[in-house]
Amino acid sequence: MDGFEFLKAYEQLELAQRQSVIIIMLTTSLNPQDIEKVEQANITGLLNKPLTEAALKSILAEHFEA
C-alpha cells in the first residue's frame, strides 16, 4: 500500500475514528498532480523528504507539546 492508497482507505473511516489522528505525509514527489492529491486529502500536512531534525522538532512542538 502506498501513501495514496492509504489516504483513500483512511477517508473511508468514520469521522469519529479520524478526528484525533494527525497525518503528516512525507514525499519526494514534486509532481503537481501528486501534491494536489495530498492537498485535497483531509490530512494535517505535507513535507518534502529528507525529513530534517528541525522539521521533526517543529511538528512535535506544534502537535504534541502542551
mmCIF file of the N, C-alpha and C atoms, coordinates in Angstrom:
data_MODEL
# 
_entry.id   MODEL 
# 
loop_
_atom_site.group_PDB 
_atom_site.id 
_atom_site.type_symbol 
_atom_site.label_atom_id 
_atom_site.label_alt_id 
_atom_site.label_comp_id 
_atom_site.label_asym_id 
_atom_site.label_entity_id 
_atom_site.label_seq_id 
_atom_site.pdbx_PDB_ins_code 
_atom_site.Cartn_x 
_atom_site.Cartn_y 
_atom_site.Cartn_z 
_atom_site.occupancy 
_atom_site.B_iso_or_equiv 
_atom_site.pdbx_formal_charge 
_atom_site.auth_seq_id 
_atom_site.auth_comp_id 
_atom_site.auth_asym_id 
_atom_site.auth_atom_id 
_atom_site.pdbx_PDB_model_num 
ATOM 1   N N  . MET A 1 1  ? 0.855   -1.171 0.000  1.00 0.00 ? 1  MET A N  1 
ATOM 2   C CA . MET A 1 1  ? 0.000   0.000  0.000  1.00 0.00 ? 1  MET A CA 1 
ATOM 3   C C  . MET A 1 1  ? 0.900   1.233  0.000  1.00 0.00 ? 1  MET A C  1 
ATOM 4   N N  . ASP A 1 2  ? 0.698   2.113  -0.973 1.00 0.00 ? 2  ASP A N  1 
ATOM 5   C CA . ASP A 1 2  ? 1.471   3.348  -0.984 1.00 0.00 ? 2  ASP A CA 1 
ATOM 6   C C  . ASP A 1 2  ? 0.700   4.439  -0.233 1.00 0.00 ? 2  ASP A C  1 
ATOM 7   N N  . GLY A 1 3  ? 1.271   5.620  -0.170 1.00 0.00 ? 3  GLY A N  1 
ATOM 8   C CA . GLY A 1 3  ? 0.655   6.708  0.580  1.00 0.00 ? 3  GLY A CA 1 
ATOM 9   C C  . GLY A 1 3  ? -0.717  7.102  0.068  1.00 0.00 ? 3  GLY A C  1 
ATOM 10  N N  . PHE A 1 4  ? -0.896  7.105  -1.249 1.00 0.00 ? 4  PHE A N  1 
ATOM 11  C CA . PHE A 1 4  ? -2.187  7.482  -1.813 1.00 0.00 ? 4  PHE A CA 1 
ATOM 12  C C  . PHE A 1 4  ? -3.244  6.414  -1.550 1.00 0.00 ? 4  PHE A C  1 
ATOM 13  N N  . GLU A 1 5  ? -2.846  5.148  -1.593 1.00 0.00 ? 5  GLU A N  1 
ATOM 14  C CA . GLU A 1 5  ? -3.777  4.067  -1.252 1.00 0.00 ? 5  GLU A CA 1 
ATOM 15  C C  . GLU A 1 5  ? -4.175  4.165  0.221  1.00 0.00 ? 5  GLU A C  1 
ATOM 16  N N  . PHE A 1 6  ? -3.200  4.494  1.073  1.00 0.00 ? 6  PHE A N  1 
ATOM 17  C CA . PHE A 1 6  ? -3.505  4.683  2.491  1.00 0.00 ? 6  PHE A CA 1 
ATOM 18  C C  . PHE A 1 6  ? -4.519  5.801  2.684  1.00 0.00 ? 6  PHE A C  1 
ATOM 19  N N  . LEU A 1 7  ? -4.295  6.950  2.023  1.00 0.00 ? 7  LEU A N  1 
ATOM 20  C CA . LEU A 1 7  ? -5.210  8.083  2.178  1.00 0.00 ? 7  LEU A CA 1 
ATOM 21  C C  . LEU A 1 7  ? -6.619  7.735  1.714  1.00 0.00 ? 7  LEU A C  1 
ATOM 22  N N  . LYS A 1 8  ? -6.722  6.967  0.642  1.00 0.00 ? 8  LYS A N  1 
ATOM 23  C CA . LYS A 1 8  ? -8.035  6.547  0.140  1.00 0.00 ? 8  LYS A CA 1 
ATOM 24  C C  . LYS A 1 8  ? -8.739  5.668  1.176  1.00 0.00 ? 8  LYS A C  1 
ATOM 25  N N  . ALA A 1 9  ? -8.015  4.727  1.768  1.00 0.00 ? 9  ALA A N  1 
ATOM 26  C CA . ALA A 1 9  ? -8.592  3.860  2.799  1.00 0.00 ? 9  ALA A CA 1 
ATOM 27  C C  . ALA A 1 9  ? -8.927  4.662  4.054  1.00 0.00 ? 9  ALA A C  1 
ATOM 28  N N  . TYR A 1 10 ? -8.065  5.585  4.429  1.00 0.00 ? 10 TYR A N  1 
ATOM 29  C CA . TYR A 1 10 ? -8.273  6.428  5.608  1.00 0.00 ? 10 TYR A CA 1 
ATOM 30  C C  . TYR A 1 10 ? -9.556  7.243  5.478  1.00 0.00 ? 10 TYR A C  1 
ATOM 31  N N  . GLU A 1 11 ? -9.806  7.786  4.295  1.00 0.00 ? 11 GLU A N  1 
ATOM 32  C CA . GLU A 1 11 ? -11.001 8.598  4.067  1.00 0.00 ? 11 GLU A CA 1 
ATOM 33  C C  . GLU A 1 11 ? -12.286 7.784  4.203  1.00 0.00 ? 11 GLU A C  1 
ATOM 34  N N  . GLN A 1 12 ? -12.188 6.462  4.120  1.00 0.00 ? 12 GLN A N  1 
ATOM 35  C CA . GLN A 1 12 ? -13.363 5.605  4.263  1.00 0.00 ? 12 GLN A CA 1 
ATOM 36  C C  . GLN A 1 12 ? -13.760 5.400  5.722  1.00 0.00 ? 12 GLN A C  1 
ATOM 37  N N  . LEU A 1 13 ? -12.864 5.732  6.647  1.00 0.00 ? 13 LEU A N  1 
ATOM 38  C CA . LEU A 1 13 ? -13.178 5.594  8.068  1.00 0.00 ? 13 LEU A CA 1 
ATOM 39  C C  . LEU A 1 13 ? -14.219 6.621  8.481  1.00 0.00 ? 13 LEU A C  1 
ATOM 40  N N  . GLU A 1 14 ? -14.961 6.297  9.509  1.00 0.00 ? 14 GLU A N  1 
ATOM 41  C CA . GLU A 1 14 ? -15.939 7.244  10.029 1.00 0.00 ? 14 GLU A CA 1 
ATOM 42  C C  . GLU A 1 14 ? -15.213 8.437  10.638 1.00 0.00 ? 14 GLU A C  1 
ATOM 43  N N  . LEU A 1 15 ? -15.862 9.588  10.604 1.00 0.00 ? 15 LEU A N  1 
ATOM 44  C CA . LEU A 1 15 ? -15.271 10.820 11.111 1.00 0.00 ? 15 LEU A CA 1 
ATOM 45  C C  . LEU A 1 15 ? -14.803 10.667 12.552 1.00 0.00 ? 15 LEU A C  1 
ATOM 46  N N  . ALA A 1 16 ? -15.568 9.982  13.373 1.00 0.00 ? 16 ALA A N  1 
ATOM 47  C CA . ALA A 1 16 ? -15.200 9.793  14.779 1.00 0.00 ? 16 ALA A CA 1 
ATOM 48  C C  . ALA A 1 16 ? -13.845 9.092  14.911 1.00 0.00 ? 16 ALA A C  1 
ATOM 49  N N  . GLN A 1 17 ? -13.537 8.204  13.985 1.00 0.00 ? 17 GLN A N  1 
ATOM 50  C CA . GLN A 1 17 ? -12.260 7.493  14.015 1.00 0.00 ? 17 GLN A CA 1 
ATOM 51  C C  . GLN A 1 17 ? -11.112 8.369  13.533 1.00 0.00 ? 17 GLN A C  1 
ATOM 52  N N  . ARG A 1 18 ? -11.397 9.367  12.704 1.00 0.00 ? 18 ARG A N  1 
ATOM 53  C CA . ARG A 1 18 ? -10.353 10.207 12.118 1.00 0.00 ? 18 ARG A CA 1 
ATOM 54  C C  . ARG A 1 18 ? -10.076 11.478 12.910 1.00 0.00 ? 18 ARG A C  1 
ATOM 55  N N  . GLN A 1 19 ? -10.963 11.867 13.817 1.00 0.00 ? 19 GLN A N  1 
ATOM 56  C CA . GLN A 1 19 ? -10.865 13.168 14.468 1.00 0.00 ? 19 GLN A CA 1 
ATOM 57  C C  . GLN A 1 19 ? -9.584  13.387 15.262 1.00 0.00 ? 19 GLN A C  1 
ATOM 58  N N  . SER A 1 20 ? -9.075  12.382 15.917 1.00 0.00 ? 20 SER A N  1 
ATOM 59  C CA . SER A 1 20 ? -7.901  12.579 16.766 1.00 0.00 ? 20 SER A CA 1 
ATOM 60  C C  . SER A 1 20 ? -6.596  12.136 16.102 1.00 0.00 ? 20 SER A C  1 
ATOM 61  N N  . VAL A 1 21 ? -6.633  11.848 14.807 1.00 0.00 ? 21 VAL A N  1 
ATOM 62  C CA . VAL A 1 21 ? -5.456  11.365 14.090 1.00 0.00 ? 21 VAL A CA 1 
ATOM 63  C C  . VAL A 1 21 ? -4.741  12.528 13.410 1.00 0.00 ? 21 VAL A C  1 
ATOM 64  N N  . ILE A 1 22 ? -3.433  12.548 13.552 1.00 0.00 ? 22 ILE A N  1 
ATOM 65  C CA . ILE A 1 22 ? -2.602  13.551 12.887 1.00 0.00 ? 22 ILE A CA 1 
ATOM 66  C C  . ILE A 1 22 ? -1.785  12.828 11.823 1.00 0.00 ? 22 ILE A C  1 
ATOM 67  N N  . ILE A 1 23 ? -1.967  13.225 10.568 1.00 0.00 ? 23 ILE A N  1 
ATOM 68  C CA . ILE A 1 23 ? -1.215  12.621 9.465  1.00 0.00 ? 23 ILE A CA 1 
ATOM 69  C C  . ILE A 1 23 ? -0.408  13.713 8.786  1.00 0.00 ? 23 ILE A C  1 
ATOM 70  N N  . ILE A 1 24 ? 0.892   13.503 8.750  1.00 0.00 ? 24 ILE A N  1 
ATOM 71  C CA . ILE A 1 24 ? 1.786   14.388 8.010  1.00 0.00 ? 24 ILE A CA 1 
ATOM 72  C C  . ILE A 1 24 ? 2.511   13.499 7.012  1.00 0.00 ? 24 ILE A C  1 
ATOM 73  N N  . MET A 1 25 ? 2.268   13.734 5.754  1.00 0.00 ? 25 MET A N  1 
ATOM 74  C CA . MET A 1 25 ? 2.801   12.886 4.699  1.00 0.00 ? 25 MET A CA 1 
ATOM 75  C C  . MET A 1 25 ? 4.173   13.393 4.261  1.00 0.00 ? 25 MET A C  1 
ATOM 76  N N  . LEU A 1 26 ? 5.111   12.461 4.131  1.00 0.00 ? 26 LEU A N  1 
ATOM 77  C CA . LEU A 1 26 ? 6.439   12.764 3.605  1.00 0.00 ? 26 LEU A CA 1 
ATOM 78  C C  . LEU A 1 26 ? 6.498   12.315 2.156  1.00 0.00 ? 26 LEU A C  1 
ATOM 79  N N  . THR A 1 27 ? 7.081   13.128 1.300  1.00 0.00 ? 27 THR A N  1 
ATOM 80  C CA . THR A 1 27 ? 7.146   12.781 -0.110 1.00 0.00 ? 27 THR A CA 1 
ATOM 81  C C  . THR A 1 27 ? 8.448   13.256 -0.735 1.00 0.00 ? 27 THR A C  1 
ATOM 82  N N  . THR A 1 28 ? 8.830   12.581 -1.791 1.00 0.00 ? 28 THR A N  1 
ATOM 83  C CA . THR A 1 28 ? 9.940   13.047 -2.616 1.00 0.00 ? 28 THR A CA 1 
ATOM 84  C C  . THR A 1 28 ? 9.404   13.597 -3.929 1.00 0.00 ? 28 THR A C  1 
ATOM 85  N N  . SER A 1 29 ? 8.105   13.471 -4.124 1.00 0.00 ? 29 SER A N  1 
ATOM 86  C CA . SER A 1 29 ? 7.490   13.864 -5.388 1.00 0.00 ? 29 SER A CA 1 
ATOM 87  C C  . SER A 1 29 ? 7.331   15.377 -5.490 1.00 0.00 ? 29 SER A C  1 
ATOM 88  N N  . LEU A 1 30 ? 7.715   15.904 -6.628 1.00 0.00 ? 30 LEU A N  1 
ATOM 89  C CA . LEU A 1 30 ? 7.463   17.304 -6.944 1.00 0.00 ? 30 LEU A CA 1 
ATOM 90  C C  . LEU A 1 30 ? 6.393   17.418 -8.022 1.00 0.00 ? 30 LEU A C  1 
ATOM 91  N N  . ASN A 1 31 ? 5.781   16.282 -8.366 1.00 0.00 ? 31 ASN A N  1 
ATOM 92  C CA . ASN A 1 31 ? 4.744   16.235 -9.380 1.00 0.00 ? 31 ASN A CA 1 
ATOM 93  C C  . ASN A 1 31 ? 3.532   17.035 -8.896 1.00 0.00 ? 31 ASN A C  1 
ATOM 94  N N  . PRO A 1 32 ? 3.122   18.066 -9.633 1.00 0.00 ? 32 PRO A N  1 
ATOM 95  C CA . PRO A 1 32 ? 1.980   18.888 -9.207 1.00 0.00 ? 32 PRO A CA 1 
ATOM 96  C C  . PRO A 1 32 ? 0.703   18.082 -8.982 1.00 0.00 ? 32 PRO A C  1 
ATOM 97  N N  . GLN A 1 33 ? 0.488   17.015 -9.750 1.00 0.00 ? 33 GLN A N  1 
ATOM 98  C CA . GLN A 1 33 ? -0.707  16.184 -9.562 1.00 0.00 ? 33 GLN A CA 1 
ATOM 99  C C  . GLN A 1 33 ? -0.658  15.451 -8.225 1.00 0.00 ? 33 GLN A C  1 
ATOM 100 N N  . ASP A 1 34 ? 0.514   14.963 -7.842 1.00 0.00 ? 34 ASP A N  1 
ATOM 101 C CA . ASP A 1 34 ? 0.657   14.290 -6.546 1.00 0.00 ? 34 ASP A CA 1 
ATOM 102 C C  . ASP A 1 34 ? 0.421   15.271 -5.405 1.00 0.00 ? 34 ASP A C  1 
ATOM 103 N N  . ILE A 1 35 ? 1.006   16.445 -5.507 1.00 0.00 ? 35 ILE A N  1 
ATOM 104 C CA . ILE A 1 35 ? 0.852   17.458 -4.460 1.00 0.00 ? 35 ILE A CA 1 
ATOM 105 C C  . ILE A 1 35 ? -0.607  17.873 -4.343 1.00 0.00 ? 35 ILE A C  1 
ATOM 106 N N  . GLU A 1 36 ? -1.298  18.010 -5.463 1.00 0.00 ? 36 GLU A N  1 
ATOM 107 C CA . GLU A 1 36 ? -2.718  18.369 -5.442 1.00 0.00 ? 36 GLU A CA 1 
ATOM 108 C C  . GLU A 1 36 ? -3.545  17.286 -4.750 1.00 0.00 ? 36 GLU A C  1 
ATOM 109 N N  . LYS A 1 37 ? -3.243  16.007 -5.013 1.00 0.00 ? 37 LYS A N  1 
ATOM 110 C CA . LYS A 1 37 ? -3.956  14.905 -4.357 1.00 0.00 ? 37 LYS A CA 1 
ATOM 111 C C  . LYS A 1 37 ? -3.805  14.995 -2.843 1.00 0.00 ? 37 LYS A C  1 
ATOM 112 N N  . VAL A 1 38 ? -2.591  15.265 -2.396 1.00 0.00 ? 38 VAL A N  1 
ATOM 113 C CA . VAL A 1 38 ? -2.329  15.343 -0.958 1.00 0.00 ? 38 VAL A CA 1 
ATOM 114 C C  . VAL A 1 38 ? -3.036  16.555 -0.356 1.00 0.00 ? 38 VAL A C  1 
ATOM 115 N N  . GLU A 1 39 ? -3.000  17.685 -1.050 1.00 0.00 ? 39 GLU A N  1 
ATOM 116 C CA . GLU A 1 39 ? -3.653  18.886 -0.535 1.00 0.00 ? 39 GLU A CA 1 
ATOM 117 C C  . GLU A 1 39 ? -5.161  18.713 -0.435 1.00 0.00 ? 39 GLU A C  1 
ATOM 118 N N  . GLN A 1 40 ? -5.754  17.893 -1.290 1.00 0.00 ? 40 GLN A N  1 
ATOM 119 C CA . GLN A 1 40 ? -7.192  17.647 -1.244 1.00 0.00 ? 40 GLN A CA 1 
ATOM 120 C C  . GLN A 1 40 ? -7.574  16.647 -0.157 1.00 0.00 ? 40 GLN A C  1 
ATOM 121 N N  . ALA A 1 41 ? -6.612  15.880 0.298  1.00 0.00 ? 41 ALA A N  1 
ATOM 122 C CA . ALA A 1 41 ? -6.874  14.897 1.351  1.00 0.00 ? 41 ALA A CA 1 
ATOM 123 C C  . ALA A 1 41 ? -7.047  15.621 2.684  1.00 0.00 ? 41 ALA A C  1 
ATOM 124 N N  . ASN A 1 42 ? -7.749  14.987 3.575  1.00 0.00 ? 42 ASN A N  1 
ATOM 125 C CA . ASN A 1 42 ? -8.005  15.566 4.892  1.00 0.00 ? 42 ASN A CA 1 
ATOM 126 C C  . ASN A 1 42 ? -6.888  15.152 5.849  1.00 0.00 ? 42 ASN A C  1 
ATOM 127 N N  . ILE A 1 43 ? -5.678  15.734 5.632  1.00 0.00 ? 43 ILE A N  1 
ATOM 128 C CA . ILE A 1 43 ? -4.540  15.419 6.489  1.00 0.00 ? 43 ILE A CA 1 
ATOM 129 C C  . ILE A 1 43 ? -3.975  16.704 7.077  1.00 0.00 ? 43 ILE A C  1 
ATOM 130 N N  . THR A 1 44 ? -3.108  16.549 8.054  1.00 0.00 ? 44 THR A N  1 
ATOM 131 C CA . THR A 1 44 ? -2.560  17.695 8.772  1.00 0.00 ? 44 THR A CA 1 
ATOM 132 C C  . THR A 1 44 ? -1.522  18.454 7.964  1.00 0.00 ? 44 THR A C  1 
ATOM 133 N N  . GLY A 1 45 ? -0.670  17.739 7.218  1.00 0.00 ? 45 GLY A N  1 
ATOM 134 C CA . GLY A 1 45 ? 0.366   18.445 6.495  1.00 0.00 ? 45 GLY A CA 1 
ATOM 135 C C  . GLY A 1 45 ? 1.124   17.589 5.508  1.00 0.00 ? 45 GLY A C  1 
ATOM 136 N N  . LEU A 1 46 ? 2.006   18.256 4.776  1.00 0.00 ? 46 LEU A N  1 
ATOM 137 C CA . LEU A 1 46 ? 2.838   17.628 3.755  1.00 0.00 ? 46 LEU A CA 1 
ATOM 138 C C  . LEU A 1 46 ? 4.241   18.195 3.876  1.00 0.00 ? 46 LEU A C  1 
ATOM 139 N N  . LEU A 1 47 ? 5.225   17.313 3.921  1.00 0.00 ? 47 LEU A N  1 
ATOM 140 C CA . LEU A 1 47 ? 6.626   17.723 3.963  1.00 0.00 ? 47 LEU A CA 1 
ATOM 141 C C  . LEU A 1 47 ? 7.390   16.989 2.873  1.00 0.00 ? 47 LEU A C  1 
ATOM 142 N N  . ASN A 1 48 ? 8.384   17.656 2.321  1.00 0.00 ? 48 ASN A N  1 
ATOM 143 C CA . ASN A 1 48 ? 9.261   17.007 1.352  1.00 0.00 ? 48 ASN A CA 1 
ATOM 144 C C  . ASN A 1 48 ? 10.414  16.335 2.074  1.00 0.00 ? 48 ASN A C  1 
ATOM 145 N N  . LYS A 1 49 ? 10.808  15.173 1.560  1.00 0.00 ? 49 LYS A N  1 
ATOM 146 C CA . LYS A 1 49 ? 11.977  14.475 2.079  1.00 0.00 ? 49 LYS A CA 1 
ATOM 147 C C  . LYS A 1 49 ? 13.217  15.179 1.567  1.00 0.00 ? 49 LYS A C  1 
ATOM 148 N N  . PRO A 1 50 ? 14.315  15.111 2.262  1.00 0.00 ? 50 PRO A N  1 
ATOM 149 C CA . PRO A 1 50 ? 14.521  14.376 3.503  1.00 0.00 ? 50 PRO A CA 1 
ATOM 150 C C  . PRO A 1 50 ? 13.943  15.136 4.695  1.00 0.00 ? 50 PRO A C  1 
ATOM 151 N N  . LEU A 1 51 ? 13.511  14.387 5.677  1.00 0.00 ? 51 LEU A N  1 
ATOM 152 C CA . LEU A 1 51 ? 12.986  14.970 6.904  1.00 0.00 ? 51 LEU A CA 1 
ATOM 153 C C  . LEU A 1 51 ? 14.166  15.424 7.752  1.00 0.00 ? 51 LEU A C  1 
ATOM 154 N N  . THR A 1 52 ? 14.196  16.699 8.060  1.00 0.00 ? 52 THR A N  1 
ATOM 155 C CA . THR A 1 52 ? 15.296  17.226 8.869  1.00 0.00 ? 52 THR A CA 1 
ATOM 156 C C  . THR A 1 52 ? 14.931  17.190 10.348 1.00 0.00 ? 52 THR A C  1 
ATOM 157 N N  . GLU A 1 53 ? 15.933  17.278 11.176 1.00 0.00 ? 53 GLU A N  1 
ATOM 158 C CA . GLU A 1 53 ? 15.703  17.322 12.620 1.00 0.00 ? 53 GLU A CA 1 
ATOM 159 C C  . GLU A 1 53 ? 14.869  18.546 12.983 1.00 0.00 ? 53 GLU A C  1 
ATOM 160 N N  . ALA A 1 54 ? 15.143  19.675 12.343 1.00 0.00 ? 54 ALA A N  1 
ATOM 161 C CA . ALA A 1 54 ? 14.391  20.904 12.624 1.00 0.00 ? 54 ALA A CA 1 
ATOM 162 C C  . ALA A 1 54 ? 12.914  20.745 12.262 1.00 0.00 ? 54 ALA A C  1 
ATOM 163 N N  . ALA A 1 55 ? 12.630  20.121 11.122 1.00 0.00 ? 55 ALA A N  1 
ATOM 164 C CA . ALA A 1 55 ? 11.238  19.915 10.714 1.00 0.00 ? 55 ALA A CA 1 
ATOM 165 C C  . ALA A 1 55 ? 10.525  18.979 11.683 1.00 0.00 ? 55 ALA A C  1 
ATOM 166 N N  . LEU A 1 56 ? 11.205  17.921 12.109 1.00 0.00 ? 56 LEU A N  1 
ATOM 167 C CA . LEU A 1 56 ? 10.614  16.983 13.063 1.00 0.00 ? 56 LEU A CA 1 
ATOM 168 C C  . LEU A 1 56 ? 10.329  17.669 14.396 1.00 0.00 ? 56 LEU A C  1 
ATOM 169 N N  . LYS A 1 57 ? 11.268  18.465 14.886 1.00 0.00 ? 57 LYS A N  1 
ATOM 170 C CA . LYS A 1 57 ? 11.054  19.188 16.142 1.00 0.00 ? 57 LYS A CA 1 
ATOM 171 C C  . LYS A 1 57 ? 9.878   20.151 16.023 1.00 0.00 ? 57 LYS A C  1 
ATOM 172 N N  . SER A 1 58 ? 9.738   20.801 14.880 1.00 0.00 ? 58 SER A N  1 
ATOM 173 C CA . SER A 1 58 ? 8.631   21.722 14.653 1.00 0.00 ? 58 SER A CA 1 
ATOM 174 C C  . SER A 1 58 ? 7.289   20.989 14.689 1.00 0.00 ? 58 SER A C  1 
ATOM 175 N N  . ILE A 1 59 ? 7.224   19.834 14.042 1.00 0.00 ? 59 ILE A N  1 
ATOM 176 C CA . ILE A 1 59 ? 5.998   19.025 14.038 1.00 0.00 ? 59 ILE A CA 1 
ATOM 177 C C  . ILE A 1 59 ? 5.642   18.597 15.456 1.00 0.00 ? 59 ILE A C  1 
ATOM 178 N N  . LEU A 1 60 ? 6.626   18.098 16.182 1.00 0.00 ? 60 LEU A N  1 
ATOM 179 C CA . LEU A 1 60 ? 6.379   17.644 17.551 1.00 0.00 ? 60 LEU A CA 1 
ATOM 180 C C  . LEU A 1 60 ? 5.912   18.790 18.440 1.00 0.00 ? 60 LEU A C  1 
ATOM 181 N N  . ALA A 1 61 ? 6.544   19.944 18.320 1.00 0.00 ? 61 ALA A N  1 
ATOM 182 C CA . ALA A 1 61 ? 6.158   21.099 19.135 1.00 0.00 ? 61 ALA A CA 1 
ATOM 183 C C  . ALA A 1 61 ? 4.748   21.571 18.798 1.00 0.00 ? 61 ALA A C  1 
ATOM 184 N N  . GLU A 1 62 ? 4.420   21.580 17.520 1.00 0.00 ? 62 GLU A N  1 
ATOM 185 C CA . GLU A 1 62 ? 3.110   22.082 17.090 1.00 0.00 ? 62 GLU A CA 1 
ATOM 186 C C  . GLU A 1 62 ? 1.969   21.154 17.478 1.00 0.00 ? 62 GLU A C  1 
ATOM 187 N N  . HIS A 1 63 ? 2.189   19.850 17.419 1.00 0.00 ? 63 HIS A N  1 
ATOM 188 C CA . HIS A 1 63 ? 1.077   18.913 17.578 1.00 0.00 ? 63 HIS A CA 1 
ATOM 189 C C  . HIS A 1 63 ? 1.088   18.085 18.857 1.00 0.00 ? 63 HIS A C  1 
ATOM 190 N N  . PHE A 1 64 ? 2.219   18.033 19.569 1.00 0.00 ? 64 PHE A N  1 
ATOM 191 C CA . PHE A 1 64 ? 2.288   17.108 20.695 1.00 0.00 ? 64 PHE A CA 1 
ATOM 192 C C  . PHE A 1 64 ? 2.754   17.719 22.008 1.00 0.00 ? 64 PHE A C  1 
ATOM 193 N N  . GLU A 1 65 ? 3.173   18.965 22.019 1.00 0.00 ? 65 GLU A N  1 
ATOM 194 C CA . GLU A 1 65 ? 3.599   19.576 23.270 1.00 0.00 ? 65 GLU A CA 1 
ATOM 195 C C  . GLU A 1 65 ? 2.534   20.540 23.756 1.00 0.00 ? 65 GLU A C  1 
ATOM 196 N N  . ALA A 1 66 ? 2.364   20.578 25.062 1.00 0.00 ? 66 ALA A N  1 
ATOM 197 C CA . ALA A 1 66 ? 1.334   21.444 25.656 1.00 0.00 ? 66 ALA A CA 1 
ATOM 198 C C  . ALA A 1 66 ? 1.785   22.882 25.700 1.00 0.00 ? 66 ALA A C  1 
# 
